[in-house]
Amino acid sequence: MKSFRIALHALILFAATSAAAVDGNAEAGLALYQARCAACHSIEFNGAGPAHRGVFGRQAGMAKGFAYSEALKHSGLVWDEVTLNRWLENPERTVPGQRMGINVPDEQDRADLIAYLRKYAAAR
């Protein structure tokens, strides 16, 4: 049992550090956000997707005024670098039944988008 706990701890530590292994560039993230996200999302306002201001530390599916899928509302996720990275890489694998049909397969692009969103970590 002890070896299982050690292996589990090592896996969790690896997952947390590997998600943060690539440094993001917020300026590159802005360009990506405008090109890939802005059709549905805004920093300030809900659209086809929820507003992103204050996303860090927010429970998934809980932004005020947005109608989320039941899957996302009940996912239990809290947005941080690790969960955003996993979500952007493959939303459906992260939360089966969610409604976002876009993914960001490139690790550097995800890091850049997350760095950009980090600039708006504080809620209004």
Secondary structure, 3 states (H helix, E strand, C coil): CHHHHHHHHHHHHHHHHHHCCCCCCHHHHHHHHHHHHCCCCCCCCCCCCCCCCCCCCCECCCCCCCCCCHHHHCCCCECCHHHHHHHHHCHHHHCCCCCCCCCCCCHHHHHHHHHHHHCCCCCC
